[in-house]
Amino acid sequence: MRPIQAPFPATRLRRARQSPAIRALVAQSALGPGDLIWPLFVRDGEGVEEPVPSMPGVLRRSVDRVVEAAREAAALGIPAICLFPYTDAQNRTSDCAEAWNPDNLSNRATRAVKAAVPGIAVMTDVALDPYSDTGHDGFVVDGEIVNDETVAALVKQALAQAEAGVDIIGPSDMMDGRIGAIRAALEAAGHRNVCLMSYAAKYASAFYGPFRDAVGAAGALRGDKKTYQMDPANSDEALRCVARDLSEGADMVMVKPGMPYLDICRRVKDTFGAPTFAYQVSGEYAMIMAAAQAGWIDGERAMMESLIAFKRAGCDGILSYFAPDAARLLG
């Protein structure tokens, strides 16, 4: 009996693209509100919502308005917010002491959010740049960003945040050995359940400019951060950084920026299998928003396409300023 010859073409891949229902059934990656972390900028005052000029739609909020945003996030199904302080000039000093002040903006906001919206996770940033008169993530001595002295300060900052009730501490400084030092200090102080999400592969990127505007560091920064943030040309080095931070006690790791480094996200996830996050940083957000406002792209579609790219690359979650808008669409 002669075999039946399938008509050409035998495989019509377009069959699985014919309707929204079928496309949903065969989708390989899924994005939901639970995949998102919403970064929020905190400033002094009460009842304040101040636009960030370089980030359309993003605000610096006083603590009371951060609490309102946390309530909104919870209602939308977003599981976590991440706090970044906008620090005025008088609190930017060479010793960065405001970083571990129990009543600094970040710690006050953490306590307020946990009191009002206990179910939402609060993530905070550990680095000295919001508190430094140089705008650097570490102490500067004779023109050098010194590592070990900075790590000692970061430990104090992390402990103050843990005392305020933070759920996830995010060391973003890129100093060597800081994850091990912070983890040991947290354990010794009884904060065994505080998670560490290490900014393990953080690149010296041109995409951070609007963020520095948002936290007030742009005018303070002297020089660049290339001696401690990673070279954009390097990939294998990212895996070494991630391996070290996981061995020192990181619970989760982050790649930053996001879209220009999707290859790094995929390599990290495939190599380690650890919870892997990406930060869709301020410059990525600002580019999409600017092009959308100019009418050059469909902003809503570009937003969703950019976010699903992180899931396709293996990320478990995404920090994104688009979080509330995306969550509303995802329902």
C-alpha positions, 0 to 999 in steps of 0.5 A, a space after each residue: 500500500 502506497 503511503 499517503 503523500 501529505 499535500 504541500 506544505 505539510 506543516 502550516 505553522 500559521 494554523 496556530 496563529 489564526 485567532 486570539 484563543 488559539 494563540 493563547 493556547 500555544 503561547 510559550 511565555 506568559 506575563 501577569 501582574 504577579 511578575 512585576 515590581 513597581 519602582 517608586 521614588 520617595 521625597 520629603 513633604 506631604 501630599 506631594 506628587 512631583 513629575 520627573 521631567 525625563 520620565 513621562 508619567 513617573 512621579 516623586 511621591 511623598 510618603 503618604 502618596 507612596 502608601 496610596 501607590 502601594 494600595 494601588 499596586 496591591 489592588 492591581 495584583 502587583 506583589 512588590 514595590 521598590 523604593 528609591 529616595 530623592 535626597 536633597 543636597 543637605 543630606 548628601 555628605 561625604 560620610 553618607 550617614 543618612 544612608 543608615 539613618 533609621 528615619 531616612 526617607 526610605 525607612 519611613 516609607 517602608 514602615 508606612 507601607 508595611 503598616 498600611 498594606 502589610 500584604 505587599 512586599 517592600 524592596 529597597 536599594 542598598 547603595 550610597 549614591 542617593 546620600 553621597 556628595 559625589 553621586 557614587 555608589 561608594 566612598 571616594 578616596 583620592 579619586 578611587 571608589 574604595 571597596 571594603 570601606 564601602 561594604 562596611 557602610 552598606 552593611 549598616 544601611 542594610 541593617 537599618 532597612 531590615 529594622 524598618 521592616 523591608 522584605 527584599 534588600 537590593 544591593 545595587 552598588 557592585 562592590 565585591 563581597 557585599 552580599 556575604 557581608 550583608 547576609 552575615 550581618 542580617 543573620 547575626 541581627 536576627 533578620 534571617 527571613 529578609 531576602 537579598 536580591 543582588 544586582 549581580 550583573 549591573 552594567 556601566 550603562 548609558 540608560 541610567 540618566 533619567 533615574 539619576 535625575 529622579 533621585 537627584 544624583 545627576 548633578 552630584 555625579 563626578 566622573 563615571 562608574 566604570 571601575 565598579 559597574 560591568 563593561 557592556 562588552 562582557 558576558 562571561 564576567 556576568 556569570 562569575 558575578 552571579 555565581 559569587 553572589 549566590 554562593 555568598 547568600 543571595 536569594 535572587 539575582 538581577 540583570 540591569 539594564 534589561 532589554 540590551 542584556 536579554 542574552 545575559 538574562 538567558 545565560 544566567 537563568 540557564 546556568 544557575 536556575 536561580 530566581 532571575 530578575 531584570 530591571 527595565 531601567 529609566 532610559 528604556 522606559 523613557 525611550 518608549 514613552 518619548 517615541 509613543 508621545 511623538 506618535 512614532 510607535 504604539 506605546 501600549 503595544 511596545 510596552 507589552 512587547 518589551 515586557 514579554 521579552 523578559 519572560 521569553 529570556 527566562 526572567 522570573 520577574 521585572 522591575 518596570 515603571 510600566 508596572 501599573 499600566 501593564 497590570 491594568 491591561 493584564 487584568 
